[in-house]
Amino acid sequence: MARRSRRKQSSNPTPVIIGSIAAILVIGIGFIFLKRGEAPSAKAFPLETYVESCNSLRGNEYSISGEIIENAQHDPTVGKFIFLRVDTGDDSINPETPQSIGILVPAKVKGPNLETKQSYTFVVDVKKEGALVASSYTAK
């Protein structure tokens, strides 16, 4: 029996390299778009309107930033009630307007530990009677 000679098959790594780079780029771009979608779309919290007529804001979602001044109450089944000194960043607000508000952070809302004298950004829903209930939060 005669032996057949095998021809060496040349393997070209270029398509594999190009395909790998394309896959990495697609994953990276997808990750960027997914992260961008997580940014809160809530409007800035109108502190003066809330103080004057909190019920008029009912049903809306707002973003509030500030420093926790007190962890008032904690119930593992309900959540945590905190007082936040709102960072208004606006000098046009009347100095007599109260700067602190209460926010209920339900137990199901996950995030970093809430500590006094630390700054956070909350996305809140205004409920009945002007109660502020956090739907998410991040450390600032």
C-alpha positions in Angstrom: 0.0 0.0 0.0 1.2 3.3 -1.0 1.2 6.0 1.5 -0.7 9.1 0.7 1.0 12.2 1.5 -1.0 14.7 3.6 -0.8 18.2 2.7 -0.3 20.5 5.5 -3.3 22.7 6.0 -2.3 26.2 6.7 -4.4 27.6 9.5 -4.8 31.3 9.2 -5.3 32.9 12.7 -6.5 36.3 11.3 -10.3 35.5 11.1 -10.2 34.1 14.7 -8.4 37.2 16.0 -10.8 39.6 14.1 -13.8 37.7 15.3 -12.6 37.8 19.0 -11.9 41.5 18.8 -15.4 42.1 17.3 -17.0 40.0 20.0 -15.2 42.0 22.8 -16.3 45.3 21.2 -19.9 44.2 21.0 -19.9 43.1 24.6 -18.3 46.4 25.7 -20.7 48.5 23.8 -23.6 46.6 25.1 -22.4 47.0 28.7 -22.1 50.7 28.2 -25.6 51.0 26.9 -27.0 48.8 29.7 -25.3 51.0 32.4 -26.6 54.1 30.8 -30.1 52.8 31.0 -29.8 52.4 34.8 -29.4 56.2 35.4 -32.4 57.6 37.1 -34.8 59.4 34.8 -36.4 61.2 37.7 -36.8 65.0 37.9 -35.0 67.1 40.5 -36.9 67.3 43.8 -38.8 70.7 44.1 -38.3 71.3 47.9 -40.2 74.5 48.2 -43.2 73.1 46.3 -43.1 70.0 48.6 -43.0 72.2 51.7 -45.9 74.4 50.5 -48.1 71.6 49.1 -46.7 68.1 49.3 -49.9 66.5 48.2 -49.7 68.3 44.8 -46.6 66.2 43.9 -48.4 62.9 44.6 -47.8 60.2 42.0 -44.5 61.7 40.7 -41.0 60.4 40.9 -38.1 62.7 41.9 -34.3 62.5 42.5 -33.1 63.9 45.9 -29.5 64.2 47.0 -28.4 65.0 50.5 -26.9 64.0 53.8 -28.6 61.7 56.3 -29.0 63.5 59.6 -30.9 60.8 61.4 -31.8 57.1 61.1 -35.1 57.5 62.9 -36.6 54.0 62.8 -35.7 50.6 61.4 -38.0 47.6 61.1 -36.6 44.6 59.1 -40.0 43.8 57.6 -41.0 47.3 56.7 -37.7 49.2 56.1 -35.9 52.2 57.4 -37.2 55.7 58.0 -34.5 58.4 57.6 -34.2 62.2 57.7 -32.3 63.7 54.9 -30.9 67.3 54.7 -31.6 68.1 51.1 -28.7 69.4 49.1 -30.5 72.1 47.1 -27.5 73.6 45.4 -29.7 76.6 44.9 -29.2 79.9 46.7 -32.6 81.2 45.5 -34.5 79.0 48.0 -36.0 80.9 51.0 -33.7 80.4 54.0 -36.8 79.8 56.2 -37.7 76.7 54.1 -37.1 73.5 56.0 -34.1 71.7 54.5 -34.8 68.3 56.1 -37.3 65.7 54.9 -38.3 62.2 55.9 -37.9 59.3 53.5 -39.1 55.7 53.9 -36.6 53.2 52.4 -38.5 49.9 52.1 -36.7 46.7 53.1 -36.9 45.4 49.5 -34.8 48.3 48.2 -31.2 47.3 48.1 -28.2 49.5 48.2 -25.2 50.5 50.4 -25.6 50.8 54.2 -27.4 54.0 55.1 -25.2 55.8 57.6 -25.7 59.2 59.2 -23.5 62.1 58.1 -23.1 60.4 54.7 -24.4 61.7 51.4 -26.8 59.7 49.1 -29.0 60.2 46.1 -32.5 58.8 46.3 -35.1 58.2 43.7 -38.4 58.7 45.5 -42.1 58.3 44.7 -44.5 60.8 46.3 -47.3 58.8 47.8 -50.6 59.7 49.5 -50.3 62.7 51.9 -46.9 63.5 50.5 -45.1 60.5 52.0 -41.7 60.0 50.2 -40.9 56.3 49.5 -37.5 55.4 48.0 -37.4 53.2 45.0 -33.6 53.2 44.7 -30.6 54.9 46.1 -26.8 55.2 45.7 -24.0 56.6 47.7 -22.8 59.9 46.6 
